Amino acid sequence: MAFVFRKIEKDGEEIIPYPTVELYEHTVMKGAQAGAVLPMLFSPPLLYAFNRQIKWNEMLQRTAKYSLRGSIIGAVLLIPMTYMRIRDQSDIQIYDRSYRIRYNKLQVRCDRISAVTAGVGAVAGVMGWSSLGALTGGLYGASLGLGVGVFLHVTISRII
């Protein structure tokens, strides 16, 4: 995720050496974010509707599992979707799209917040879900953190 924390030149005249790669990085990140957010929105009410006796810890764990699966599915699905979108575009059009994404402050802020919250979530998941194993707990925490980062970005955007 080095692309998330790339230094952005203030004058905007930076050359993007690999615009196609940067475009794929962006779309994979957005797919993972969308895949993490949707289960966080819909799984708790659905889990509660089908099982009113469900405990909070079990609901959180299942939501994390669905969020992780959604992140993986979203990231993987956006690769061919991006290819289909850019296959007929010229190099200049791809460069223009990558340039606009790189210098869009809201996109950069969303990616940075999501990356930080995913890291914090991974650490919290390793410590909190140690009964599942460090790897599983870390992945669950990272996927929840990724979704929380998107929610945090939306909240900040509404306030500012």
ABEGO torsion letter per residue (X at the ends): XAAAABBBBAAGABBBABAAAAAAAAAAAAAAAAAAAAAAAAAAAAAAAABAABBAAAAAAAAAAAAAAAAAAAAAAAAAAAAAAAAABBAAAAAAAAAAAAABAAAAAAAAAAAAAAAAAAAAAAAAAAAAEAAAAAAAAAAAAAAAAAAAAAAAAAAX
